[in-house]
Amino acid sequence: MSLFEFIVGMISVILALAVAQLFVGVADVVQNRGRVKFFLPQGIWVLNLFLITFVHWWSLWSFRDLSWNFAMFFFSLLGPSLMFFAATIISPRNRGSETVDLEEHFLNIRRLFLSVFIGMLVFFTLDGPLFGTEPPFNGLRVTQIFLAGLAVWGLLSENRRVHTAIALAVLVGALAVTIIRFFPG
């Protein structure tokens, strides 16, 4: 086993736990759908986290030829760890026979969730330039900064329509990152 395989194995475990949290949250909502008050932004954010998790995992391949050290390994764990935390926060826990109000849940956790999301984006944005696998400024960076700006807007607003627009714009931005990152040309 190479050092890269060893390091990516640990990062993959954390990302897999994040995806598991999202699956458990979706499964709880589906199983209790009769007692769930759906809120579109919360559902879109779950989709955003799924997409960003897989995009980040796939992007780790660009680190395969690095000369790794512990500081790089530790830095590489921070973004995925925040991803796991974001996935845990966004997923409501089943409250027995109570109605699960996803709007109330999202509005209660939005500041913490969006703060964690911004932190996660910071680490995902900085790893490539710090490790020398990407230039400090490119189309990908512009999109990542745009996504962070949207999240800051979400921290400042309690308007439900604004949160729907932000969640949709982040989805479009995450799709743009996917295209910029993985479809050269």
C-alpha positions as CSV (number, residue, x, y, z in Angstrom):
1,M,0.0,0.0,0.0
2,S,1.4,3.4,-0.9
3,L,1.3,6.4,1.4
4,F,-1.3,8.0,-0.9
5,E,-3.6,5.0,-0.6
6,F,-3.1,5.0,3.1
7,I,-4.0,8.7,3.4
8,V,-6.9,8.6,0.9
9,G,-8.3,5.6,2.8
10,M,-8.7,7.7,5.9
11,I,-10.2,10.6,4.0
12,S,-12.5,8.2,2.2
13,V,-13.8,6.8,5.5
14,I,-14.7,10.3,6.7
15,L,-16.4,11.2,3.4
16,A,-18.3,7.8,3.5
17,L,-19.5,8.6,7.0
18,A,-20.8,12.0,5.7
19,V,-22.7,10.2,3.0
20,A,-24.0,7.7,5.5
21,Q,-25.3,10.6,7.6
22,L,-27.1,12.0,4.6
23,F,-28.6,8.6,3.7
24,V,-29.8,8.1,7.2
25,G,-31.4,11.6,7.2
26,V,-33.1,11.0,3.9
27,A,-34.3,7.5,5.0
28,D,-35.8,9.0,8.2
29,V,-37.7,11.6,6.2
30,V,-38.9,9.0,3.7
31,Q,-40.0,6.5,6.5
32,N,-41.8,9.3,8.4
33,R,-43.1,11.2,5.3
34,G,-46.6,11.4,6.7
35,R,-45.3,13.4,9.6
36,V,-42.8,15.5,7.7
37,K,-43.3,19.1,6.6
38,F,-40.9,19.3,3.7
39,F,-38.8,22.4,3.1
40,L,-37.2,22.7,-0.4
41,P,-33.9,24.5,0.6
42,Q,-33.2,21.7,3.2
43,G,-33.7,19.0,0.5
44,I,-31.5,20.9,-2.0
45,W,-28.8,21.3,0.6
46,V,-28.8,17.5,1.2
47,L,-28.3,17.1,-2.6
48,N,-25.6,19.7,-2.6
49,L,-23.7,17.9,0.1
50,F,-24.0,14.6,-1.8
51,L,-22.6,16.1,-4.9
52,I,-19.8,18.0,-3.2
53,T,-18.7,15.0,-1.2
54,F,-18.4,12.9,-4.4
55,V,-16.7,15.7,-6.3
56,H,-14.2,16.2,-3.5
57,W,-13.5,12.5,-3.2
58,W,-12.9,12.2,-7.0
59,S,-10.6,15.3,-6.9
60,L,-8.3,13.6,-4.4
61,W,-6.8,11.7,-7.4
62,S,-4.9,14.9,-8.3
63,F,-2.9,14.4,-5.0
64,R,-1.6,11.0,-6.0
65,D,1.9,12.1,-6.9
66,L,2.5,14.4,-3.9
67,S,5.3,13.8,-1.4
68,W,3.0,13.6,1.7
69,N,3.8,14.7,5.2
70,F,1.7,14.7,8.4
71,A,0.8,18.4,8.1
72,M,-0.6,17.8,4.6
73,F,-2.5,14.7,5.8
74,F,-3.9,16.7,8.8
75,F,-5.0,19.6,6.5
76,S,-6.6,17.1,4.1
77,L,-8.8,15.7,6.9
78,L,-10.2,19.1,7.9
79,G,-12.5,19.7,4.9
80,P,-13.9,16.1,5.0
81,S,-14.4,16.4,8.7
82,L,-16.4,19.5,8.3
83,M,-18.4,17.8,5.5
84,F,-19.3,15.1,8.0
85,F,-20.3,17.7,10.5
86,A,-22.4,19.5,7.9
87,A,-24.1,16.3,6.9
88,T,-24.9,15.5,10.5
89,I,-26.3,19.0,11.2
90,I,-28.5,19.1,8.1
91,S,-30.1,15.7,8.9
92,P,-32.9,15.9,11.4
93,R,-33.2,13.2,14.0
94,N,-36.5,11.2,14.3
95,R,-38.4,12.6,17.2
96,G,-40.7,9.7,17.9
97,S,-44.3,10.6,17.0
98,E,-43.7,14.3,16.6
99,T,-44.1,16.1,13.2
100,V,-40.7,16.7,11.7
101,D,-40.8,20.3,10.3
102,L,-37.8,20.6,8.0
103,E,-38.3,24.3,7.6
104,E,-38.1,24.8,11.4
105,H,-35.1,22.4,11.5
106,F,-33.3,24.3,8.7
107,L,-33.9,27.7,10.1
108,N,-32.7,26.6,13.6
109,I,-29.5,25.2,12.3
110,R,-28.9,27.5,9.3
111,R,-26.2,29.7,10.9
112,L,-24.2,26.8,12.3
113,F,-24.7,24.7,9.1
114,L,-23.7,27.6,6.7
115,S,-20.7,28.5,8.9
116,V,-19.5,24.9,8.8
117,F,-20.2,24.8,5.0
118,I,-18.0,28.0,4.6
119,G,-15.2,26.4,6.6
120,M,-15.4,23.3,4.5
121,L,-15.2,25.3,1.3
122,V,-12.2,27.2,2.6
123,F,-10.3,23.9,3.1
124,F,-11.5,22.4,-0.2
125,T,-10.4,25.7,-1.9
126,L,-7.0,25.9,-0.4
127,D,-5.8,22.3,-0.6
128,G,-4.9,22.3,-4.3
129,P,-3.0,25.6,-4.3
130,L,-1.2,24.8,-1.0
131,F,-0.2,21.4,-2.2
132,G,0.9,22.7,-5.6
133,T,-1.6,20.7,-7.7
134,E,-3.6,23.8,-8.8
135,P,-2.9,27.4,-9.5
136,P,-4.0,29.8,-6.7
137,F,-6.6,31.5,-9.0
138,N,-8.6,29.9,-11.8
139,G,-12.2,29.3,-12.8
140,L,-12.6,26.7,-10.1
141,R,-11.5,29.2,-7.4
142,V,-13.9,31.8,-8.7
143,T,-16.8,29.4,-8.4
144,Q,-15.7,28.3,-4.9
145,I,-15.5,31.9,-3.7
146,F,-19.0,32.5,-5.2
147,L,-20.4,29.5,-3.3
148,A,-18.9,30.9,-0.1
149,G,-20.4,34.3,-0.8
150,L,-23.8,32.7,-1.2
151,A,-23.4,30.9,2.1
152,V,-22.5,34.2,3.8
153,W,-25.7,35.7,2.3
154,G,-27.6,32.8,3.9
155,L,-26.0,33.6,7.3
156,L,-27.4,37.1,7.0
157,S,-30.9,36.3,5.7
158,E,-33.9,34.6,7.3
159,N,-36.0,34.9,4.2
160,R,-37.2,31.5,3.0
161,R,-37.2,32.5,-0.7
162,V,-33.7,33.7,-0.4
163,H,-32.7,30.4,1.1
164,T,-34.3,28.5,-1.8
165,A,-32.5,30.7,-4.2
166,I,-29.2,30.2,-2.4
167,A,-29.6,26.4,-2.2
168,L,-30.4,26.3,-5.9
169,A,-27.5,28.6,-6.8
170,V,-25.1,26.5,-4.8
171,L,-26.4,23.4,-6.7
172,V,-25.7,25.2,-10.0
173,G,-22.3,26.3,-8.6
174,A,-21.5,22.7,-7.5
175,L,-22.4,21.4,-10.9
176,A,-20.2,24.1,-12.4
177,V,-17.3,23.0,-10.2
178,T,-17.9,19.5,-11.4
179,I,-17.7,20.6,-15.0
180,I,-14.7,22.9,-14.6
181,R,-12.8,20.2,-12.6
182,F,-13.5,17.1,-14.6
183,F,-14.4,18.1,-18.1
184,P,-11.3,19.8,-19.5
185,G,-11.4,22.0,-22.6
